[in-house]
């Protein structure tokens, strides 16, 4: 090697300038720039890396090492103390917030409880006033019942019982008188009791059962009853019986026609529908005998019973609601007075009223017995009726 040729590694052996030495001496030891490694020296000696590139790499390494903060500047104990203080402050704030919220919640609960208690007290006072008013009303009603209703009901019961006994006695006397009458043969129909005698000048009476004409009427009645019993016509014309007719029902109708003479009491079959079926057969037979002159008047003291009579007659006779009314074939009544007035007008108009009395009618006006045709159903003592309202 030529001694005059500069050695590329001489800068490593030469002493650095004073300024560089002062700067390096002033810097703390951890912040010294990194020294070139042996690999860098070999690369520089072989010529693969020049001096300028190596210097720039070392300078960049120094700068990067200079900006790294040192944790030794701030004591760890002080940092720990600061963090603990912050944690204690947060706990203190949390407890203060919880205490404030708890106080507010307690105040709100007290307010709600106070308002609810006040409302309940008001409702309690209102209920107590209502209870007192109802108790006074109950006492007043009980007092009225003790003073008025009990006495009136007792008097009414006495009057009803007295009329019932009078009616039963009258019917018994009537039955005894009928038994003492001298009846003809089977072809003779018992003349209605207390029938008004028609004047000689009158052309016709409402019902005239002459001896020479009754035989034909009897055969016609028997023929219709036999037809209803053996050959029922469920689609026959209106006012003709459209239901099955049992022998027990036919026996009731025959007894009413041929024994009681169209005026009398019949034992109930225990059902209003059965009684309506008997009445429908009577109405059907009399309609066949007298035509449009017949007017059936039904007496029942409640709308429910009258409604059942109307439905039953419609079903048994094949008629409609238009056949019910003051000027129609069937009229419904709740009071005997109105029925009596209607029957009297029909009699004056040469019509034939047929009075049908429901089983539940305990009081029957004696004026009803003046009409030539009436049929009353009475409960059978051997069986109990199940359709009283």
Residue, then its C-alpha position, 0 to 999 in steps of 0.5 A: x500500500x502507498x504510504x501517501x494514500x489515505x487509509x479509509x479507516x484513519x478517521x477511526x483512529x484519529x482524535x475527534x475535533x474538540x467541539x465534537x468532544x465537548x458535545x459528546x462529553x456534555x451528553x449523557x451516556x445513554x444518549x451516545x450515538x451507536x458505534x459502527x459494527x465490525x461488519x460495517x468496517x469490513x464493508x467499508x474496507x472492501x469498498x462496498x460501502x463508502x464513507x459518506x453512506x456510513x456517516x449518514x447511517x450513524x447520524x440517523x441512528x444518533x438522532x433516533x436515539x436522541x428523541x427517545x424519552x427517558x423514563x428516568x426523568x419522571x419518578x415512578x413513585x410520583x406517578x403512582x401517587x398521582x394515579x392513586x389520588x385520582x382514583x380516590x377522587x373518583x371514588x369520592x365523586x361516585x359516593x357523593x353522586x350515589x348519596x345524592x341520588x339515594x336522597x332524591x329517591x327517598x324523597x320521591x318515594x315519600x312523596x308518592x307514598x304520601x299522595x297515595x295515602x291521601x288518595x286512599x283516605x279520600x276514597x275511604x271517606x267516599x266509600x264510608x259515606x256511600x255505605x252509610x247512605x245505603x244502610x239508611x236506605x236499607x233501614x228505610x226499605x225494611x221499615x216500609x216493608x214491615x209497615x206496608x208490604x207485609x200487611x198488604x201481601x197478607x190481606x191479598x193472600x187472604x182475599x185470594x184464598x177466600x176467592x179460591x175457596x169460593x170458586x172451588x165450592x162453586x165448581x163443585x156445586x156446578x158439577x153436582x148439579x150437572x150430575x143430577x141432570x137427566x141426560x139423554x142417550x149418547x146422541x144427545x149433547x148436554x145443553x150449556x148451563x145457564x144458556x140465554x134463551x133466544x127470543x122467538x123473533x131472533x133469526x139465530x142464536x150464537x150456538x143452537x144445538x137442536x136435537x135434530x141437528x146435533x146428531x150430525x154435529x156429533x158425528x162430525x166432531x167424532x170424525x175430526x177427532x179420529x182424523x187428528x188421532x189416526x191420520x195427522x196432516x202436518x201440511x194441512x190448511x190453516x186452522x186445522x190441527x197439524x200435530x200428532x194427537x194422542x188418545x189421552x188428548x183425544x179423551x180430554x177433547x171428547x169429555x169437554x164436548x160430550x160431557x161438559x157441553x163445551x163449558x167446563x174445567x179440564x185437568x192439565x196434562x202437566x205441560x202448557x204445550x200439551x194444554x195448547x195442543x188440546x186447545x188447538x184441537x178444540x179451536x180446529x173443530x169449532x172453526x170447522x163447525x162455525x167458520x169465521x164466527x169463532x173467536x178464541x180469547x186467551x187469558x194468561x196473566x203474563x206476557x211470557x205465558x201469552x207468548x208461549x200460547x201464541x207460538x204454540x197455536x201458530x205451530x199447531x194450527x199453521x197460522x201466522x202472527x197476522x191471525x192474532x189481534x183485536x179483530x182477528x181469529x185469536x185475541x190474547x188478554x192479560x186481564x179478565x176484565x178486558x176479555x169480558x168486554x171483548x166477549x160481550x161485544x162479540x156476542x152482540x155482533x153475533x160472533x161466538x167467543x171461545x174463552x181459554x184460561x191458562x192453568x196458572x190463573x188462580x183467580x177467575x172472574x165469575x163473569x167469564x162463566x156466562x159465555x157459552x164456550x169456555x175451557x179452563x185448565x186446572x192443575x192435576x193434584x196427582x202430578x206437579x206442573x213444571x212451567x210456572x213463572 
